[in-house]
Amino acid sequence: MNPQDSCYFNPNENFCSHKTIKTTNKPQESYVALIARALLSSPNYQMLLVDIYQWIINEYPYFGTLQSKAWRNSIRHNLSLNECFIRQEKSENGRGYYWGIHPAAFDAFIHGDFRRRQARLRSKHADNSSIQPITWMINTDILCDYSINQTQTYNYSYS
């Protein structure tokens, strides 16, 4: 994979590095890719919806030039229905929730793979009694511990 062609993780930096040519043309990337890139650009890999909108407008001026805000509906739709994104804790001011990347999708997103997965990241009818902690690795140096739970906050703390 050519790092200039996609998002890649730079272990010396706390964000996603990629080359973006700022143009007023519609981007070729999917909304999932745009959202994932926005979240990866944040130091703690989570953002409020309004911050995701602003990141997309800053990186892809095309969206800022549109009179219609229909693209924002697409962002909300993708955040809500794609299991690779998780709603986290409520913001400090109480206006909206933080959005993050599901731990099972994090590694693929770090490496620029934004394809849809057939595998289910969470069960539609999971009850909290069946929650099992999972441990996963990022770049094989950093160990993270998460419990899969739709309502749980995933803290990206590293040990």
N, C-alpha and C positions, 0 to 999 in steps of 0.2 A: 504494500500500500504506500502510495506517495503521500507524505504528510501534508503537502500543499493542497491536495485534492479533497481532504476531509478533515474532520476534527480529530485531533490526537491529543493524548495526555502528555504533558511535559512535566516530568517529576520534579524539575527545578522551579516550577511555577504552580500557583494555586488555582489556575483557571485553564479553560480550554483554549488552545491556540489554533487558529486557522486563518487562512488568508481569505478575506472577503473583499471583493471588488464592489465598492458601493456604486450602484447603478439604479436608475429608475425603472429598469426592466423587471418583470415579475421573476422571482427566483425559481429555479428548477427543482429545488428541494421540497420535500413534503412538509406539512405542518408539524408532524412528529419530529422531523430533523430540526426545524426552526426552534421548536420549544426545547428540545434536548440541548441544542447549542446554547440557548439562553440560560438554561439551568446550570449547565456546565461552566458557564462564564462567571457564575457567582461563587465567591470563596467558600460558602457552606453548601453549595449545590441546591439551594432552594430560593424561590422568589415568590413575591405576590403577583397576582394576575396583572395588575397595572404595570409592574416592573417588567414582566414578560412582554407585554405590548410595547413598552418603551424601548426595550432592547431590540425587538424586531424592527421597529421604525428606525432606530439609529443604524442598525446594520444593513437594512434593506429599505432604503428611502422610498421604494415603490409603494409600500403600504401607507406611508405618510401622505402620498399624493392622491390617494383614492378618496373620492367624495363619500362613497359607501363605506360603512364600517362592518360589512358582512364578514370580512376576514376575521374580525374579532369573535364572531359567532363560531367560526371554524376552530379558532384557538380554544375556546371554552369547550366545544364539542370534543376535541381531541384530548384535552386534559381530563375530562370526565369519563370518556369511554375507553381510552387506551390504558390498559393495565400497567404499562410501563411508567405511568405517572401516578403519584400518590398525593392526596391532599393531606397536609400536615397540620400543625397547630395554628390556632387563630393568631392573627397579627397583634402586635402590642396595642395598637389603637382600636382593635376590635372590628376593623373594617376589612373583612376578607381573610382568607387562609393562605398560608404558604403552600406552594406546590413543590414537589421534589421528584426524584427519580427512584423508582422501585429498585431495591438492591439487586434483584435478579436481572435487571436490564442495564445496570450501571456499567459493567465491564464492556458490554457491546457498544454502548454509547461513547465511552471513553475512546474506543478504537474506531469510531466513525461509522459503526454499523447501525443504521436506523431502520432496518427492515422490520416488517411485522413478523411476529412470532406466532406459531400455532399453539405452542405450549401455554398453558394457563399459569399466570403468575400468582393468582389468588383464586380461591374457590368462591363462587357466587353465594353459596350457602354455608360458608365456614362459620363454626361457632368458636367462641373464644377459648373453650376448653381444649381444643385441638391445636392450639398455637404452639409451635416448636421453635426454639431458637435456632437460627442458622448462622454459620460462620462462613465467611467468604473472604477472598483475598483480592487486593488491588495491587497489581505489579509485584506480587509475591513478597513484598516487604512489610506491608501494612495489614494488620489483622483487624477485622471489624466484626462486631457481634450485633445481629439484628433479630428481632422476632417479627414474623410476618403477621400483620394485623392491620386491617383497613383503617382503624381509628387511632392506631398508635403513631406517635411521632418518631421518625427515624432520625436519630442524631448521628451525624457523620463525624464521630469522634474516633480518633486513631490511637492505638497503643503500640 
